[in-house]
Amino acid sequence: AIARITTDPADVHVLVNGSAQFMCRAFGRPSPNFMWLFSNGQVTSNSKFSIQTTQFESKLTVSDVQPSDSGTVVCVVNNTVTGTAPVEVRSLTANLIPEAPAEIISLSPGDVSRPLNANTTIKCLYSGLPDPMVYWYHDGVELIADGRTVIDTTVGMSILTIHNLTKNDSGVYECFVNNEKTAELGGNDTETLVLTVYNSLE
């Protein structure tokens, strides 16, 4: 009987530094041969990859998953049916998707005092996979970019700039980050600092 895959490999979401397992089951007479591909290259057992194969199934384990390990995993099976040629090949594809909770690395410059009408910049460095959403708050109220308030967010960094400071800008500023993985773990990450706006003439 021509080899056929009976259980498809499924996408695996795994936390960075964790392990991911892919299972592939197939049936055929004679027993099928299994081969694993990762990012278009054939996988062999080593410190990163472990392959365990029995008569009708094969398990691929990827250890110490890092963000760079994101990629496509392919299970390939084949066998030679007596009296027929060529070898029949079947393959199915899954994805390895590293994830990491949202985490704030730093919020700078820390508590700060600035004079009226000056500008101030607050930098929030963060990490996470998938890339977290970033929100800024002033005394618990979300800040929305306008002509005077500028929010510039790129991967891993968000910068809040406030122009022409007024006394009303004094207060607690909060950088809040979250992503899907953080939500699954039951939390988000946040850091705060205090801005004091003073009148340099007083």
N, C-alpha and C positions, 0 to 999 in steps of 0.2 A: 504494500500500500504506500502511496506517495506520502511523504512526511507532511503533516499539517500542524500548525500551531493551534492548540486548544485553549490556551490561556494567554491573553495578550499582556505584554509588559505595560505597566501603567506609569503615568507621570509621578515623580516623587519630589515632594517639597521637603527640604531638610535644613535644619539649622546649621550655620557655619560651624565647623569643627566636629560635626556629627557624622553619622554613617548613613548611607542610602543603600537600599536593597531592591533589585529588580529580579522578578521571577518570570521565567518563560517555560511553558509546558507544551510539549508536542507529542504527536503519535505517528508511528509509521512502521512498516516492515520492509526491510530490516530497521532496527532502531535508528532514529535520526541522529545526525551529528549536529552539535550546537556550536555556534560561534557568536561572540559578542563584538560589536563595533562601538567605539565612543569617539564622537567628533570625527567620523570617517576613518579612524584608524583601528586596526584589530587590537583587541584587549588580550593581554596575557597576565597571568597571576604575578603580582609583585607586592611591594609594601602598600601600594595605593589601591590595587584592584585584587579581589579574590573571587575565583570562579569555582563553584561546586556543582558538579554535573552527575546525575544518575541516568538511568535508562531513558526516562521520558521527561526529564525536567532539568533545567539549569538555573542556578542562582548567581547573580553578579552582585558583589558588595563593593561599594566605593567608600573608602575610609577617609577620615579627616577632610571632609568636604570644605573647599574654599570657594570664594566668589568666582575665581577663574575656572572652576570646574563646571560651570553652567554649560550645558550642551545636550546633544542628542545621543541617545543610547539605542542601538539596534540589535535585536535578536535575530540571528540567521540560522535556519535549520535546513538540512538536506539529507537525502538518502538515495541510494541507487536501487531502484526497483528491478528485480531480476528480469532480464530479457528486454529491458527498455533503456534508452539513452536519449539525451544526456541526463546528468543528475538534476533532479528537480529541486529548486531552491525556493524557500518561502522566508519572508522577513517582515517584522513588525517593529514599529518605532515608538519610543517613549522619550521623555525629557527629564533631565536632572536639573532641579531648580533650587539653588542655594538660597537660604533666607536668614535674616538676622534681625532681632528686635531693634526698634528705633532707640537711639541713645545719643544724648547730648555729650559732646566731648568737652566743650568749653563755651562759656558766655563771657565775653570781654567788652569793656575793660573792667568789669566789676562796678561796685557802687561808685558813682561819679557826681561831681558838682560842676555845673556849667553856667555862665552868665546869660542874662537875658539877651535875646536876639542872636545868640551864637547858634552854631549847628552842633549836633552830636551824632555819633555813629556807634551802634551796638552790633557786635558780630557774634553769631551763633554757629558753631561748628558741630556737626552731627554725623551719625552713621546709621546704616540700616539697609536691609534688603527685603522687599523692594524699597526703592528710594522713598523715604518718609515724606509725608505732608508736613509743612511748617506753618505755624500760626503764631502771630505776635499779639500780646495783650498789654493794655495799660490800665492798671487798677481793675483788672478783671474784665475789661471791655475790649473786644477784638479790634485791632487796628486795621483800617482799610487804607490802602495807598491813595493819596490825593496829591495835590500840588505841593504840599509842605511835608508830607510824610512819604518817604520812598522805601519800598521793600524790594530788595534785589536778591533773588534766590537762585542758586545753581546747585548742582549735585554736591552735597556735603557741606554747604555753607549758605547761610542767609544773613543779609546785612540790612539792618534797619537804620535809616538816616532821617533825622527830624531837623528841618530848617527853621530858622527864626524862632528860637525857643521862647515860650511864654511861661508865666508862673503855673499855668494850668497843665503844663507838660511834666511838672514834678510828679513823682509817684513811683510805683513798682512796675517794672517792665518784665514781661515773661515771654520766654521762647518755649513753645510747646511743639513737640514732634510726635508723630505716630504713624504707623503703617499697619497693614493687615496682620502681620505676624505679631506685632506688639499687642494688638487687640486680642488675639487668640490667647496670649499669655496673661491677659488680665490687667494690663496697664499701659501707660505711656511714659514719656520722659519730659521733664520740664525743669528749667532753671530760671531764676529771677535775679534782678539787680535793682537798686534804687537810684533814681535820677533826681537830683536836687537842682532847681533852677533859681539863681539868686540875682539880685540887682547889684551890679558892681558899684553903683553910686551910693548904696546904703552903707 
